[in-house]
Structures are given as structure tokens and as C-alpha cells.
Amino acid sequence: MKIAGTLLLLAALGLLAGCQGVSAGGSGTQATGTLVLSNSTLSFGSVTAGTTKTLTVTAGNSGSKTVTVTGVAVSTKYFSLTSPSLPITISPGQNVSVSVQFSPNASGSFTATVTLGSDASNSQESLSLTGTGVADGQLTLNPTSENFGNVTTGSKQSQTVTLTNSGATSVNISQASVSGTGFQLSGITTPLTLNASQSTTFTVAFSPQSAGAASGTVTITSDASNPSLTMGLSGTGVTPGTLAANPTSVSLGTVTVGSTQSQSETITNTGGSSVSVSKVAVSGTGFSFSGITAPVTIGAGQSATFSVSFTPSAAGAVSGSITITSTATNPTLTISLSGTGTTAAGQLSVSPTTLPLGNVVVGTSGTASGSLTASGATVTVTAASTNNSVFSVGGISLPASIAAGQSLPFTVTFSPKTTGAVSATLTFTSNAQPSTTTETLTGTGTPAPTHSVNLSWNPSTSTGITGYNVYRAAYGTSCGSYAKINTVLNTTTLYTDSSVVDGATYCYATTAVNSSSEESGYSNIVSNIQIPPP
């Protein structure tokens, strides 16, 4: 950018007319002074915008008469005369230093002319000025911030950072530091100078020693226009992944040769970072797995479920294992396997084939017992269920193995919700042939019993009797307080109390009432009436 200057008159040019000397003889030569500059041009080169630079030339008098410099004119305000102070006198053959200052306000090329005015024979002497304004040095970072994400405790994750001087002047870096737990800085040594447009790289790393979020800062201190440059850092330390198996070992029980028994197996990542499973292998004759294929990644807290199967090719006990190879803290997880092959298929029978639960009051429960018997070979019972929820199976823990010739008892509970006869089928699932064994269940729901007390008494011998009141009291070891239970006057000597409570014991008494509504005392007292009667 070129800054066009305008003529700025800093001091009036003083022009002094020379005096003509006359010799004593009547004729002579006039004496003059001549102003001479040591340079006709001054180049200030590159100067940072907002700063100044001063250069000096020499002004001399090559004439025979004293020269007085009275003023100076500069064509643009970005150049100025700093010394000497005017006016100044220069004797013949003498020199003075003239200092000019350049103060650019922006980037670009600047030119100007300095004109010295004097009483010399050359009344104006000019000096051409040039200079270039340049931007100050400025530092930038790429990236400007860094989030390391989840990093396993005890490990390290690094990021290369580029530091660039994007300005036009050199930058002196005095310090590079890092703050924040787990963050590290390497690859940069101070003091360091970066020339204009020059870059350097360094490394920031995150190496957490404990789980949790962390933050920090990289700080670059320099003499750039941005003297303190910062870069935000963040990351989260997570615990390393660890695999756990459930169950820790798998027993497939007794399986007939040529048939297959399966069981579900689950592996869980109990750590805070993902685990990569690179291999799943099985050993042991007749064992296999399905439902998982390596490689597979299991996130923190996540699980993978697969199936383990046993298909024996011969009779006898067999052992094996499932081996999980991964990046977990336990890189090799082993799950032991066992099973027994048998050539004979076991049979399972239930006794009785029909199990009656009898009459059970609605809202209560009744139980009955049965048993399972294995024959031919050991039988493993894996499930028991009914097709009616009022019947439930208990007294047996599944899976359960029953050796040939042995029996296993169980109970059935009947809990009717409504009155009436009901039936269901109890089904046992096992590795026997056939694989299911059934039993018929029957029962009847009956209503809760209701009771009443029928009372009768001899009529009163008093005259004018119009009726009787009936009173009842709770009985413990004696009769308590009586309360009337008839709502209207009873005109006969009979009364039925239908509001008794099962399991309670009562006392009863009557009173006679005449036509004047006069009531006698308690009579016909009867106590210890049990509901129901013993």
C-alpha cells in the first residue's frame, strides 16, 4: 500500500539575500555559503506499524560564508525531523547531524521529501525518504483447543500442535507451559524465535492416572502482538475395560450321545473403557458355541450373550473351556465347561399321574405332594410350569439332576380365586425321552363358611308383655358389655343371629317389654357360644 503524502510545512523557509561585499579598491567578489547533504536519499527499510525508526544524514557548509538553516518542510506526517533544533548555523567547512524519524501507522510503502531551507546559495536542499510499514508478529495455534475424549488410566494419548508466526516481524517466545492434572507438553524449547510466516510444532499429551474429567491449558508467552496465547485442553480418564463371565463355569449335565444340550453364557465389560474381543475359542470334545463372532467391541458396562452347547459323541464325562482373548485388563478369560455323555436315554415319570388338591376355600391355599422318578439314565429337569395360574409348583430347585432309580419330591399349591371345580396340566421339561412329562391337577374352590345362632326362650310370665329385645356380648372368660342386636321389637320367643363372626365366642340375653314400653332386666342368659361350635 502506498501512502500519498501532502506537503506539510513544519517551519517557514527562510531565504536570506546575500550581501555584496565591496573591496577597498572599489571592486571585489561576493562570499557565499553552500549547504550540502551527505545523502540525497534515506531508506528506512521495514518498520513495524506503530513503532519508530530514526536515521541520520550530515548537513555541511562547503562555502566560504556561514549558513543558517532556518526551516524544514516534510511532505507527509509519517516522517519527521527530530534534530537539530532550528534555526542552526553552520560555519564554513563544518557539518551537523540531521536526524529523521519514520513512524508508519499501517502496513505498506511510504515516501516523502524533506526540504531544508537556509540562507545558503542553494536556499533549498531536498532529501528523498522511503520506508515500509509491516505488521507486528502474531502467533496462532492449530488446533486452537484439544479434547482428548476418553483415555484409559495409565495410558497416554498425544496431539501434534502447530505454532505459527502469522505476522510480518519476528516473534521471540520466552515460555511455553502446560497446566492441568494429567496433561503434558513436549517438543518445544524456549527461548525460541519464529521469523515472519515461520512455524514450529510441539506435542500435547493426556495421561490420566485416575478416572474423571480433567481440564488444562497450554500457554505461549512471547513479544508478539498477542503476548499470552492459550490453548484449552480437556479429557476424561476412564478405568480400563475388564471382562467378567456369568456363569463363571458351565455344566451341561448328562446328555444322550447324538443329542445336544445348550446353555446361555454372558460376558460383561465391568470397566470404564471399551474392550475389543479379538478371538473366541472352544476346547473339549463335543463342545461348541454360537451367537458371538470376533472381532467384537464391548463398550463400558455392556454385555455380550452367546450359547454354549454339548453334543457328546460317546459316553463318559468330558471337560473343556471357552477362551476369550481381548484388550481387557484380563486379556485371556477362561470359562470352564463340563458335561457327561450317556448312551441310554433316561425316562422321567411323575406320581401320581393325577394330583387332586381337593376342596379349598376361596382366598386360601391347599397343597399336595408328588414325585419325579428317573429310570434308564440320569435325567436333568430344567423347567416346570402349569397352564393355570391358580396352581404353582414348589419344593424343587431347577435345574435338578435325578439319578437313574432315584426320585425327587415336589409340591403343588392350589389357590382358588373363584368357587367351582378347576383343572390344569403340570409339565416338566428335561433331557429325558420324551423331553416333557405331564401331570393332571384338579381342585375345587369352595365358598367361605357362614354361621348363625338360633335362639329360643320361654315367654315371660308377667302381664301386658308385648315383645322382647335380644342382647349380645363378646365372651372371653366372662360376658362383656351387652348390646341390642334386634332392630325392632321381637314379638316371638325365637331369634336368629346371622351376623356372627367365624372364630368368635358370644353371650346372649333377652329382656321383656310391656305395653307401657317398660323393659325388664336381662334374663335367659347363655354364655360361651363358639362360632363354629366345637
Secondary structure, DSSP 4 states (H G I P E B T S, - for coil): -EE----EESSPPP--PPPPP--TTS--------EEES-SEEEEEEEETT--EEEEEEEEE-SSS-EEEEEEEESSTTEEEEESPSSEEE-TT-EEEEEEEE--SSSEEEEEEEEEEESSSS-EEEEEEEEEEEPPP-EEEESSEEEEEEEETT--EEEEEEEEE-SSS-EEEEEEEEESTTEEEES--SSEEE-TT-EEEEEEEE--SSSEEEEEEEEEEESSSSSEEEEEEEEEEEPPP-EEEESSEEEEEEEETT--EEEEEEEEE-SSS-EEEEEEEEESTTEEEES--SSEEE-TT-EEEEEEEE--SSSEEEEEEEEEEESSSSSEEEEEEEEEEESSPPEEEEESSEEEEEEEETTS-EEEEEEEEEESS-EEEEEEEESSTTEEEES--SSEEE-TT-EEEEEEEE--SSSEEEEEEEEEEESSSSSEEEEEEEEEEEPPP---EEEE-PPP-STTEEEEEEEEEEBSSSB---EE--SS-B-SSEEEE----TT-EEEEEEEEEETT--B---EEEEEEEESS--
